[in-house]
Amino acid sequence: MANALEIRDLRVSVEGKEILKGLTLTVKTGEVHSIMGPNGSGKSTLALALMGHPKYEVTGGEVLFKGQNILELEPDERAWLGLFLAFQYPLEIQGVPLGRFLWAAKKAQLGQSETSNGKPDKKADAKALGEFRKELKAKLSLLKLDEVFGQRYLNVGFSGGEKKRAEIVQMHLLKPQIAIMDETDSGLDIDSVRVVAEAINQLRGPEFGALIITHYQRILNFFRPDYVHVMADGRIVRSGDYSLAQELEAKGYDWILNGQEQGVS
Amino acid sequence: MPHTTNLQSAFSSETIRELSGRYREPAWRTEQRWRAFEIFQKLPLPDSRYTKIRNLDLQTYRLAPESSEKLPEFAREREAIYSQIDNAVVSTKLPQHLREKGVIFCDLETALREHADLVQRYLSQAIAPSEDKMTALVAAFAASGLFVYIPKDVILEEPLRLVHLLDCSEIAALSHLVVVLERGSRATLLEESYARHPYGDGTPFHAAVTEIYVGEGAQLQFGGMQNWNEETYSFVRRRAQIQRDARMHWTIGWLGGKLTHSYVESRLMGPGATMEDIQVLFGRNRQHFDLTSSLRNMAPHVKGEIHVKGVLKDRARAVMYGFIKVEPPAQQSNSYQLAQGLLLNDGAHCDAIPGLEIEANDVRATHGASIGPIDEEQIFYLQSRGLERERAKRAIVEGFLTPTLEQIPITGVRERFHALVEEKWH
């Protein structure tokens, strides 16, 4: 049975202003969904609200993940369940090396899922750390980032493209079941888009589902999403398969939006 | 050994007579005590706009008699070669090979007997007893202290480790440290301060003066780590006189104390002298820190950098003063000062007060300050990866401190500071 992220009639406000106005969407593992839409349609709000950003107030609807209502959960608890968000603007954090941080995150996740007896097993830890280091090295190389990025402080001094690729490194190591990617492709040159898209493709399979928010159809050329949705004014206004993305590329958003009461905000 | 416990107040003329007799001090030293005592009586407590000294009654403290107690494993673990409990110097032992090189390392009273001329040349020269009430107090009544003398061109590979432990809260712990590096010599000095009773009752009191003389081309790294208990009043004044082409490097970590009052001054007195003054503090509960870093450029081509970082939790407060004075001869000097504060919750407070006084025209002197609450966006980012909120905050705090701690030249100190921050988190 596939694990699913079920968003039902979700309403979200930021500082008293309603941004999501009843959004419904289900993403199952094994599926890749893409959400497209003009600026201001609420795409990033959806991503941040799903991850539990404290500024985004849920005023209606529900979000189930693996059948559990996650709206009451802290962001870290959502992560432990297997949800991941690749940030549009990854934060820079001084003094926290990427590798060490990811190891801490990984251990936090394992600590939650394991039914251990609470006794630290040093030998097992050392072995796990060794494997983790190997994997980190491999994933950095997959994303065409130098090995030293593991020791560099989280996103500090990274270029825009390096930050986005580092997000995908994190996603690979944390192995979520459902990943939300918020404009991971924006600000990337064409070669980086290819690298990122290939890395995402590697994760595809029955155990992995993705919700890819993008502004451009470009990245979708490298991995065909199973579903394409168009978002406008806080709702999904049209859904289709990959051909919808191609249609949008050719015709723009206007032909869909003109059928709506409200235009681009 | 005579005791001073039955006196009305330990800070009296009887005590000075007793001290100078006990140690058979040279006349000039006793004379210095008398003058300092006079000043001590006249001066008020070093109160300031940001730091009100409440509930400190100096009359209630006594000066401890010599203790024969051995310092526990504590000092041994830290490989200390000097240790002091409250007011009693418990051990000074310098390795043989350093003695052979002419290094002097002994308590101040012994130094006064055995190296009187040398001590007279340096004692109370960099820091005048009259600077404030506490410097006067130390000059008048300190019976414990340390004299360190590194001869010309002698290079010490291993750090000299000093440990000071506060035990009895009714005793005024005073200490006077004099460090002299002759031309071309090099040393690392590490001073650690701890409380025997982390949650003891009473209000321990500590006042210390550290005078440092860095000769031509010499290099000194001074590491300080203060972890008194949170009932302690502590007043520390340190000054380094740095000669031509010499280097002075301060790294000080502040964790303890109810009220910590620190003044660190670097005087770049010879051309090409350089200094770095790096201080980090972590305050919680109702701790109060008043830290001054002062830099005086007194010669051309000197370079100085001050960097103070504070993390404040609960209702802790800190004021971080950074003063740079560039005197007329200090052309083509370079100075920089940065103060950063991270507030973990409402109620924690931090002020950064910079001061620039420039009397030369061809200089660079800059300062910066940033103080603010911990960033919620950063917390969310780390949480989204599976770190619990508290752990996310801790990672951010450690990250805030790490780049600074990495500049501490002694690995053990760096790790101990991290570990102590970890402990203080709870």
Contacts between the chains, C-beta under 8 A, distances in Angstrom:
chain1	res1	chain2	res2	distance
A	51	B	380	7.8
A	51	B	384	5.1
A	52	B	380	7.9
A	52	B	383	7.8
A	52	B	384	7.7
A	53	B	380	5.5
A	54	B	376	6.7
A	54	B	380	6.7
A	55	B	376	7.9
A	74	B	383	6.5
A	74	B	388	7.5
A	74	B	389	6.6
A	75	B	380	6.1
A	75	B	383	4.0
A	75	B	384	4.7
A	76	B	383	4.6
A	76	B	384	7.5
A	76	B	385	7.9
A	76	B	386	5.3
A	76	B	387	5.9
A	76	B	388	5.1
A	76	B	389	7.1
A	76	B	392	7.6
A	78	B	384	7.7
A	79	B	383	7.4
A	79	B	384	5.9
A	79	B	385	5.9
A	79	B	386	3.9
A	80	B	386	5.8
A	84	B	384	7.7
A	85	B	384	5.4
A	87	B	381	6.7
A	87	B	384	7.8
A	90	B	381	7.2
A	91	B	375	7.7
A	91	B	377	5.8
A	91	B	378	5.1
A	91	B	381	4.1
A	93	B	378	5.6
A	93	B	381	7.3
A	93	B	382	7.3
A	93	B	395	7.6
A	93	B	396	6.4
A	93	B	399	5.6
A	94	B	399	5.1
A	94	B	400	6.2
A	94	B	402	7.6
A	94	B	403	6.4
A	95	B	398	6.5
A	95	B	399	3.0
A	95	B	400	6.0
A	95	B	401	6.8
A	95	B	402	3.4
A	95	B	403	5.3
A	96	B	395	5.5
A	96	B	396	7.4
A	96	B	398	7.3
A	96	B	399	4.0
A	96	B	402	7.7
A	101	B	382	7.5
A	101	B	385	7.5
A	101	B	395	6.8
A	102	B	385	7.6
A	104	B	387	6.4
A	104	B	391	7.4
A	104	B	395	7.0
A	105	B	382	7.9
A	105	B	385	4.2
A	105	B	386	4.6
A	105	B	387	6.0
A	106	B	386	7.8
A	108	B	386	4.4
A	108	B	387	5.6
A	108	B	388	7.0
A	108	B	391	7.1
A	109	B	386	4.7
A	112	B	386	7.6
A	153	B	399	7.0
A	154	B	399	7.9
A	170	B	385	6.7
A	174	B	385	6.7
A	174	B	386	7.1
